[in-house]
Amino acid sequence: MRKFLIILLAGTLLGSGLRAQGLQEYIRLAQDSTITAFQSQYEYQHAQSSYDLYLSLRKPQLSFNLQPNYSRYINDPSRNYVYMRDYDILSSSAQLKMSQKLLGIGGEAYVASQFTWSHFFNQTPQYSMYAVMPVVVGANIPLIGYNPYKWKKKEEEQALKAARLKHQHSLYEIAEETARRYFSLVTAQQKAEVCQRNLRTSDTLYAIAKEKFAIAVISKGELLSLELQCMNAKNALDEALVNKEVAKDALISWLRIEEKDLPETLPVPQQKPFILISMEEALAMSRETNPAYQKQLGYVTQAEQARDKAQKESGLQVGVDLNLGIQQVNQVFAEAFKNQHLYALGSVSLSVPLIDFGAAKNRRQAAQAWLSREESLLRETERQLEQDVISTVHDFSDCQERLRNTGRTVEMAEEVFSLISENYAQGFTDINSYVRAQNHRDEAYSRHLATLQDYWITYYHLATLTLHEY
C-alpha cells in the first residue's frame, strides 16, 4: 500500500485493534447514554417485574385478614317487624389463610384458621359469642370449562422473551445508527483532508505555472486551467468543511457529549476477516430473536386463549366448591376451643346455556376471526423478516467483495497518479492528464470509503436482525 493510502485511511494499516476500537467505544457510549437505550431498559425492567409478579403469585400465598363490623337492628312496627327486638352487634373476625392456585386444573386450594367474636348490646343480659375454626381446608375447582391458568404461563413467558429481545434489538439498532453517524463524520473528515491536500497541491502547481508562464514555457490556457483548478479546490474544501460540521453535530447530539470530547480525526475501522454467512442459519436466528415476530406470536397466543374461552364458555360448565374443617361456638372463650365438631360443606355449580339467540356462536366466530387475523399478521411479519434477512446477507457478501475490488482500485489509482505526477513535473505530459489522474485517485478513495461505510452499516443491520455479532 502506498503512502497515499496510509495517510488518507488514517491508520487503516496500523492494526485492527485500534481501528475497531474507536467505533466500538462510541457504540458502547451510545448504548449507555442515548434516550432510546434508557426507554428500552425501562420497558424491559417493566416486563421483568411483571413476570416476577406472575411467578410470585404462582407460589403459596399467606395472608391475614381482620374485619371489624358494627350492626344495629331496629324494631319497625310500620313494616311488621314486630317480632324483632332492638339490639346492636359489634363483631370482629380474623383469618389466617394460605392459598395455592391450581395451575393444571384451575381454581384454588387453601388452608385457613378463623376466629370470630361478636358482642350483643341492648340485651338482657348482654353477652358475647366466640366462634373458633382452628382448621379449614377447601378448594374451588372448575371441573369442566375454561381454565385461564394454563394460558397464563405461556403468555407471560412470551411477553418476557419479547421484551428481552426488544431491549437487545434496541441496543443493536443503536449500534447501527451510531455506525451510520460515525461513518458520516469519518467520510466528511477524510474528504475535507483530501480537499485540503488538493488545494495545497493546486496552489503549488499554480505558483510553479506562473513562473513557467513568465518565461513562456507554458501557454496562457494551461495557466488559466490551473487557476480554475485552484478555485474549484477552494470551493470543494468549503463545502467539505460545512458537511464535516453537520456530521459532527449529528454524532455529538446522538452520543450526548461535548464537541471537545471528539478527536480531530476519527479512526477508520477496517474490514473484518472474510465472514461466510449461512442463509438458513440467519433466517432461523432472525425468527427466534426478532422482537416483532415474537411479539406477534404473543398476540396469536392471546387470540387462541380468547377462542378457547369462547368455545368452552358456550357449552356445559361444571365446578365444585369443597370446604372441610372443625368449629365450635360458645359464650366462653376457652370453651370455644373444646369439643370441636367436624363439618363438611360442598356445592356443585352447573351452567347449561339453553337459549342465547346466537350470542355464544357469535362470540366463537368473532374469536376465530380474530385468531385468523393474528395468524395472517404473523405470516406477513415472517415474510417481511425473511426478505430483510435475505437482502441483508446478500448485501453484506457483496460489500465484502466490493471492498477487495475498491482496495485494489485505490492502489492502482495511487500508482497511476504517482507516475503522471513525475511525468508532469518533467514536462512529459500535460495538465489535463495530471488533473484526470488526480480525480481518478480521489474518486477511487471516495468509493472505497463509501463501500467501507456500507460494509459496517450492513454488518450491524445483520447483527440487529439476528442479535448475533459475527
C-alpha positions as CSV (number, residue, x, y, z in Angstrom):
1,M,0.0,0.0,0.0
2,R,1.3,3.4,-1.0
3,K,1.9,6.4,1.3
4,F,-1.3,8.0,0.0
5,L,-3.4,5.2,1.4
6,I,-1.6,5.3,4.7
7,I,-2.3,9.0,5.1
8,L,-5.9,9.0,3.9
9,L,-7.2,5.9,5.7
10,A,-5.9,7.3,9.0
11,G,-4.3,4.2,10.3
12,T,-6.2,1.6,8.4
13,L,-3.0,-0.4,8.0
14,L,-1.8,0.0,11.6
15,G,-3.7,-2.8,13.3
16,S,-7.3,-4.0,13.6
17,G,-7.5,-3.4,17.4
18,L,-7.0,0.3,17.1
19,R,-9.2,0.5,14.0
20,A,-12.2,-1.1,15.6
21,Q,-11.7,0.5,19.0
22,G,-13.0,3.9,18.1
23,L,-16.3,2.8,16.6
24,Q,-16.8,0.2,19.3
25,E,-16.2,2.7,22.1
26,Y,-18.7,5.1,20.6
27,I,-21.2,2.3,20.2
28,R,-20.9,1.4,23.9
29,L,-21.2,5.1,24.8
30,A,-24.4,5.4,22.8
31,Q,-25.9,2.3,24.3
32,D,-25.2,3.8,27.8
33,S,-26.4,7.3,27.1
34,T,-29.0,7.7,24.4
35,I,-32.7,8.2,25.2
36,T,-33.6,5.1,23.2
37,A,-31.4,3.0,25.4
38,F,-33.0,4.4,28.6
39,Q,-36.5,3.8,27.3
40,S,-35.7,0.3,26.2
41,Q,-34.1,-0.5,29.5
42,Y,-37.2,0.7,31.4
43,E,-39.5,-1.3,29.2
44,Y,-37.5,-4.4,29.8
45,Q,-37.5,-3.8,33.6
46,H,-41.3,-3.4,33.5
47,A,-41.7,-6.7,31.7
48,Q,-39.3,-8.4,34.1
49,S,-41.2,-7.1,37.1
50,S,-44.4,-8.3,35.6
51,Y,-43.0,-11.7,35.0
52,D,-41.6,-11.8,38.5
53,L,-45.1,-10.9,39.8
54,Y,-46.6,-13.8,37.9
55,L,-44.0,-16.2,39.4
56,S,-44.7,-14.8,42.9
57,L,-48.5,-15.4,42.5
58,R,-47.9,-19.0,41.4
59,K,-46.4,-19.7,44.8
60,P,-48.4,-20.3,48.0
61,Q,-49.8,-17.1,49.4
62,L,-50.1,-16.4,53.1
63,S,-52.5,-13.7,54.2
64,F,-54.0,-12.3,57.4
65,N,-57.4,-10.6,57.2
66,L,-59.1,-8.7,60.0
67,Q,-62.6,-7.4,59.6
68,P,-64.4,-5.4,62.3
69,N,-68.1,-4.8,61.9
70,Y,-70.9,-3.0,63.7
71,S,-74.6,-3.7,63.1
72,R,-77.8,-2.1,64.6
73,Y,-81.1,-3.8,64.3
74,I,-84.2,-1.6,65.0
75,N,-87.8,-2.7,65.7
76,D,-90.0,-1.2,63.0
77,P,-93.8,-1.8,63.6
78,S,-94.7,0.0,60.4
79,R,-93.0,-2.8,58.4
80,N,-94.5,-5.6,60.5
81,Y,-91.1,-6.3,62.1
82,V,-92.6,-6.6,65.5
83,Y,-91.0,-10.0,66.2
84,M,-87.6,-8.3,66.2
85,R,-86.0,-6.6,69.2
86,D,-83.8,-3.6,69.2
87,Y,-80.2,-4.7,69.6
88,D,-76.7,-3.8,68.4
89,I,-73.9,-6.2,67.4
90,L,-70.2,-5.4,67.5
91,S,-68.1,-8.1,65.9
92,S,-64.7,-8.8,64.5
93,S,-63.3,-11.7,62.5
94,A,-59.7,-12.7,61.9
95,Q,-58.5,-15.2,59.4
96,L,-55.0,-16.6,58.6
97,K,-55.1,-18.2,55.2
98,M,-52.6,-20.0,52.9
99,S,-53.8,-20.4,49.4
100,Q,-52.3,-22.0,46.3
101,K,-53.5,-21.7,42.7
102,L,-54.1,-25.0,40.9
103,L,-52.5,-24.2,37.6
104,G,-53.1,-27.5,35.9
105,I,-56.8,-27.9,36.6
106,G,-57.7,-24.3,37.5
107,G,-59.2,-23.0,40.7
108,E,-57.6,-22.6,44.1
109,A,-57.0,-24.7,47.2
110,Y,-56.5,-23.2,50.7
111,V,-55.9,-24.0,54.3
112,A,-57.1,-21.4,56.9
113,S,-57.7,-20.8,60.5
114,Q,-60.5,-18.4,61.6
115,F,-61.8,-16.7,64.8
116,T,-64.9,-14.6,65.2
117,W,-66.0,-12.5,68.2
118,S,-69.5,-11.0,68.5
119,H,-70.9,-8.8,71.3
120,F,-74.6,-8.2,71.6
121,F,-75.8,-4.9,73.1
122,N,-79.3,-3.9,74.3
123,Q,-79.8,-7.5,75.5
124,T,-80.8,-8.6,78.9
125,P,-78.2,-9.7,79.8
126,Q,-75.6,-8.5,77.3
127,Y,-73.4,-11.4,76.2
128,S,-70.6,-12.3,73.8
129,M,-70.2,-15.2,71.4
130,Y,-66.9,-16.8,70.2
131,A,-66.7,-18.9,67.0
132,V,-63.5,-20.7,66.5
133,M,-62.4,-22.6,63.4
134,P,-58.9,-23.9,64.0
135,V,-58.5,-25.7,60.7
136,V,-60.4,-25.2,57.4
137,V,-59.4,-26.9,54.2
138,G,-61.1,-26.1,51.0
139,A,-60.9,-25.9,47.2
140,N,-62.8,-24.2,44.4
141,I,-62.2,-26.1,41.2
142,P,-63.8,-25.8,37.7
143,L,-64.2,-29.4,36.5
144,I,-65.5,-28.6,33.0
145,G,-65.0,-25.3,31.4
146,Y,-62.5,-22.5,30.8
147,N,-59.2,-22.6,32.8
148,P,-57.2,-19.3,32.4
149,Y,-54.2,-20.5,34.4
150,K,-53.0,-22.9,31.7
151,W,-52.7,-20.0,29.3
152,K,-51.1,-17.6,31.8
153,K,-47.7,-19.3,31.9
154,K,-47.3,-19.3,28.1
155,E,-48.4,-15.6,27.8
156,E,-46.1,-14.4,30.5
157,E,-43.1,-16.3,29.1
158,Q,-43.7,-15.0,25.6
159,A,-44.1,-11.4,26.9
160,L,-40.9,-11.5,28.8
161,K,-39.0,-13.0,25.9
162,A,-40.3,-10.4,23.5
163,A,-39.3,-7.6,26.0
164,R,-35.8,-9.0,26.4
165,L,-35.4,-9.4,22.7
166,K,-36.8,-5.9,22.2
167,H,-34.2,-4.5,24.5
168,Q,-31.3,-6.3,22.8
169,H,-32.7,-5.3,19.4
170,S,-32.8,-1.7,20.5
171,L,-29.1,-1.9,21.6
172,Y,-28.2,-3.3,18.1
173,E,-30.3,-0.6,16.5
174,I,-28.3,2.0,18.5
175,A,-25.1,0.4,17.3
176,E,-26.4,0.5,13.7
177,E,-27.3,4.2,14.0
178,T,-24.0,5.0,15.7
179,A,-22.1,3.4,12.9
180,R,-24.1,5.4,10.4
181,R,-23.3,8.7,12.1
182,Y,-19.8,7.7,12.9
183,F,-19.0,7.0,9.2
184,S,-20.8,10.1,8.1
185,L,-18.3,12.1,10.1
186,V,-15.3,9.9,9.1
187,T,-16.2,10.4,5.5
188,A,-16.6,14.1,5.9
189,Q,-13.3,14.4,7.7
190,Q,-11.5,12.3,5.1
191,K,-13.0,14.3,2.3
192,A,-12.0,17.5,4.0
193,E,-8.4,16.3,4.3
194,V,-8.4,15.3,0.6
195,C,-9.8,18.7,-0.4
196,Q,-7.2,20.5,1.8
197,R,-4.4,18.4,0.2
198,N,-5.7,19.1,-3.3
199,L,-5.9,22.8,-2.6
200,R,-2.3,22.8,-1.4
201,T,-1.2,20.8,-4.5
202,S,-3.2,23.2,-6.8
203,D,-1.7,26.2,-5.1
204,T,1.8,24.8,-5.6
205,L,1.2,23.9,-9.2
206,Y,-0.3,27.3,-9.9
207,A,2.6,29.1,-8.4
208,I,5.0,27.0,-10.5
209,A,2.9,27.6,-13.6
210,K,3.0,31.3,-13.2
211,E,6.8,31.2,-13.1
212,K,6.8,29.0,-16.3
213,F,4.3,31.3,-18.0
214,A,6.6,34.2,-17.2
215,I,9.4,32.6,-19.2
216,A,6.9,31.3,-21.9
217,V,7.3,27.7,-21.1
218,I,3.5,27.1,-20.9
219,S,0.6,28.6,-22.6
220,K,-2.0,31.0,-21.3
221,G,-4.7,28.4,-21.5
222,E,-2.7,26.0,-19.3
223,L,-2.2,28.7,-16.7
224,L,-5.9,29.5,-16.6
225,S,-6.7,25.8,-16.3
226,L,-4.5,25.6,-13.2
227,E,-6.1,28.8,-11.8
228,L,-9.5,27.3,-12.3
229,Q,-8.4,24.1,-10.6
230,C,-7.4,26.2,-7.6
231,M,-10.8,27.9,-7.4
232,N,-12.5,24.5,-7.7
233,A,-10.4,23.1,-5.0
234,K,-11.2,26.0,-2.7
235,N,-14.9,25.7,-3.3
236,A,-14.7,21.9,-2.7
237,L,-12.9,22.5,0.6
238,D,-15.5,25.0,1.8
239,E,-18.3,22.5,1.0
240,A,-16.4,19.7,2.7
241,L,-15.9,21.7,5.9
242,V,-19.6,22.5,6.1
243,N,-20.5,18.8,5.6
244,K,-17.9,18.0,8.3
245,E,-19.6,20.3,10.8
246,V,-23.0,18.9,10.1
247,A,-21.9,15.3,10.5
248,K,-20.0,16.3,13.7
249,D,-23.2,17.9,15.2
250,A,-25.2,14.8,14.3
251,L,-22.8,12.5,16.1
252,I,-22.4,14.7,19.2
253,S,-26.2,15.1,19.6
254,W,-26.6,11.3,19.3
255,L,-23.9,10.5,21.8
256,R,-24.9,13.4,24.2
257,I,-21.3,14.5,24.5
258,E,-19.4,17.8,24.1
259,E,-17.6,18.7,21.0
260,K,-14.3,18.7,22.9
261,D,-14.7,15.0,23.6
262,L,-14.4,14.1,19.9
263,P,-10.9,13.7,18.4
264,E,-9.9,15.9,15.5
265,T,-9.8,12.8,13.2
266,L,-11.8,9.6,13.9
267,P,-10.1,6.3,13.2
268,V,-11.4,4.3,10.3
269,P,-12.4,0.7,11.3
270,Q,-11.0,-1.9,9.0
271,Q,-13.0,-4.7,7.4
272,K,-13.3,-7.9,9.5
273,P,-11.8,-11.1,8.2
274,F,-14.0,-12.6,5.5
275,I,-17.3,-13.8,7.0
276,L,-19.2,-16.6,5.4
277,I,-22.8,-16.5,6.5
278,S,-25.3,-19.4,6.1
279,M,-28.6,-18.1,4.9
280,E,-30.5,-20.9,6.6
281,E,-28.9,-20.1,10.0
282,A,-29.5,-16.4,9.6
283,L,-33.2,-16.9,8.8
284,A,-33.6,-19.3,11.8
285,M,-31.8,-16.9,14.2
286,S,-33.9,-14.0,13.0
287,R,-37.2,-15.8,13.6
288,E,-36.0,-16.8,17.1
289,T,-34.7,-13.5,18.1
290,N,-36.7,-10.8,16.2
291,P,-38.9,-9.0,18.8
292,A,-41.6,-8.1,16.3
293,Y,-42.0,-11.7,15.3
294,Q,-42.0,-12.9,18.9
295,K,-44.5,-10.2,19.9
296,Q,-46.8,-11.3,17.2
297,L,-46.5,-14.8,18.4
298,G,-47.8,-13.5,21.8
299,Y,-50.8,-11.9,20.0
300,V,-51.5,-15.3,18.4
301,T,-51.4,-16.9,21.8
302,Q,-53.8,-14.3,23.2
303,A,-56.2,-14.9,20.3
304,E,-56.0,-18.7,20.9
305,Q,-56.9,-18.1,24.5
306,A,-59.9,-15.9,23.5
307,R,-61.1,-18.7,21.2
308,D,-60.7,-21.3,23.8
309,K,-62.6,-19.2,26.3
310,A,-65.4,-18.5,23.9
311,Q,-65.7,-22.2,22.9
312,K,-65.7,-23.6,26.5
313,E,-68.0,-20.9,28.0
314,S,-70.6,-21.6,25.3
315,G,-71.0,-25.2,26.5
316,L,-71.5,-27.1,29.7
317,Q,-69.6,-25.7,32.7
318,V,-69.3,-27.6,36.0
319,G,-67.5,-26.5,39.1
320,V,-67.2,-27.7,42.7
321,D,-66.6,-25.9,46.0
322,L,-65.4,-28.1,48.9
323,N,-64.9,-27.0,52.5
324,L,-63.8,-29.2,55.3
325,G,-62.9,-28.2,58.9
326,I,-63.7,-28.2,62.6
327,Q,-65.5,-25.5,64.6
328,Q,-67.2,-24.6,67.8
329,V,-69.3,-21.7,69.1
330,N,-69.6,-20.8,72.8
331,Q,-70.1,-17.7,75.0
332,V,-66.9,-18.6,76.9
333,F,-63.7,-18.0,75.0
334,A,-61.9,-21.0,76.4
335,E,-64.9,-23.3,75.9
336,A,-64.9,-22.4,72.2
337,F,-61.7,-24.4,71.7
338,K,-63.2,-27.6,73.3
339,N,-65.4,-30.2,71.7
340,Q,-64.6,-29.2,68.2
341,H,-67.1,-30.5,65.7
342,L,-66.2,-31.7,62.2
343,Y,-68.1,-30.3,59.3
344,A,-68.0,-30.7,55.6
345,L,-69.7,-28.5,53.1
346,G,-69.7,-28.9,49.3
347,S,-71.5,-27.5,46.4
348,V,-71.6,-28.2,42.7
349,S,-72.3,-25.4,40.2
350,L,-73.7,-26.4,36.8
351,S,-74.2,-24.0,33.9
352,V,-76.0,-25.1,30.8
353,P,-76.8,-22.5,28.1
354,L,-80.2,-23.2,26.6
355,I,-81.3,-20.2,24.6
356,D,-79.0,-17.2,23.9
357,F,-80.2,-16.2,20.4
358,G,-76.8,-17.0,18.9
359,A,-74.7,-15.0,21.4
360,A,-72.3,-17.9,22.1
361,K,-72.0,-18.7,18.4
362,N,-71.2,-15.1,17.6
363,R,-68.5,-15.0,20.3
364,R,-66.9,-18.1,18.9
365,Q,-67.0,-16.7,15.4
366,A,-65.5,-13.4,16.5
367,A,-62.7,-15.1,18.4
368,Q,-61.9,-17.4,15.4
369,A,-61.9,-14.4,13.1
370,W,-59.5,-12.5,15.3
371,L,-57.2,-15.6,15.6
372,S,-57.2,-15.8,11.8
373,R,-56.2,-12.2,11.6
374,E,-53.3,-12.5,14.1
375,E,-52.1,-15.7,12.3
376,S,-52.2,-13.8,9.0
377,L,-50.2,-10.9,10.5
378,L,-47.7,-13.5,11.9
379,R,-47.1,-14.9,8.4
380,E,-46.7,-11.4,6.9
381,T,-44.2,-10.5,9.7
382,E,-42.3,-13.6,9.0
383,R,-42.3,-12.9,5.2
384,Q,-41.0,-9.3,5.6
385,L,-38.4,-10.5,8.1
386,E,-37.1,-13.2,5.7
387,Q,-36.9,-10.7,2.8
388,D,-34.9,-8.3,5.0
389,V,-32.5,-11.1,6.1
390,I,-32.0,-12.4,2.6
391,S,-31.3,-9.0,1.1
392,T,-29.0,-8.0,4.0
393,V,-27.0,-11.2,3.7
394,H,-26.6,-10.7,0.0
395,D,-25.6,-7.0,0.5
396,F,-23.1,-7.9,3.1
397,S,-21.5,-10.5,0.9
398,D,-21.4,-8.0,-1.9
399,C,-19.8,-5.4,0.4
400,Q,-17.0,-7.8,1.3
401,E,-16.3,-8.5,-2.4
402,R,-16.5,-4.8,-3.3
403,L,-14.1,-3.8,-0.6
404,R,-11.4,-6.1,-2.1
405,N,-12.0,-4.5,-5.5
406,T,-12.1,-0.9,-4.3
407,G,-8.9,-1.5,-2.3
408,R,-7.1,-2.7,-5.3
409,T,-8.5,0.2,-7.3
410,V,-7.1,2.7,-4.8
411,E,-3.7,1.1,-5.0
412,M,-3.8,1.3,-8.8
413,A,-5.1,4.9,-8.8
414,E,-2.3,6.0,-6.5
415,E,0.3,4.3,-8.6
416,V,-1.0,5.9,-11.8
417,F,-1.1,9.3,-10.1
418,S,2.5,9.0,-8.9
419,L,3.6,8.2,-12.5
420,I,1.6,11.0,-14.0
421,S,2.9,13.4,-11.4
422,E,6.5,12.5,-12.2
423,N,5.9,12.9,-15.9
424,Y,4.1,16.2,-15.5
425,A,7.0,17.5,-13.3
426,Q,9.4,16.5,-16.1
427,G,7.3,18.0,-18.8
428,F,6.4,14.7,-20.5
429,T,2.6,15.2,-20.1
430,D,0.1,18.0,-19.9
431,I,-2.0,19.4,-17.1
432,N,-5.2,17.6,-18.3
433,S,-3.6,14.2,-17.8
434,Y,-2.5,15.3,-14.3
435,V,-6.0,16.5,-13.4
436,R,-7.6,13.3,-14.6
437,A,-5.2,11.2,-12.6
438,Q,-5.9,13.2,-9.5
439,N,-9.6,13.0,-10.0
440,H,-9.4,9.2,-10.5
441,R,-7.4,8.8,-7.4
442,D,-9.8,10.9,-5.3
443,E,-12.8,9.1,-6.8
444,A,-11.3,5.7,-6.1
445,Y,-10.7,6.6,-2.5
446,S,-14.1,8.1,-2.0
447,R,-15.7,4.9,-3.5
448,H,-13.6,2.7,-1.2
449,L,-14.6,4.8,1.9
450,A,-18.3,4.7,0.9
451,T,-18.1,0.9,0.4
452,L,-16.4,0.6,3.9
453,Q,-19.3,2.6,5.3
454,D,-21.9,0.4,3.6
455,Y,-20.0,-2.7,4.9
456,W,-20.2,-1.6,8.6
457,I,-23.8,-0.4,8.4
458,T,-24.9,-3.6,6.7
459,Y,-22.9,-5.6,9.3
460,Y,-24.7,-4.0,12.2
461,H,-28.0,-4.3,10.5
462,L,-27.4,-8.0,10.0
463,A,-26.4,-8.2,13.7
464,T,-29.7,-6.4,14.6
465,L,-31.7,-8.9,12.6
466,T,-30.1,-11.9,14.2
467,L,-28.9,-10.5,17.5
468,H,-25.6,-12.0,16.8
469,E,-22.2,-10.4,16.2
470,Y,-20.2,-12.3,13.6
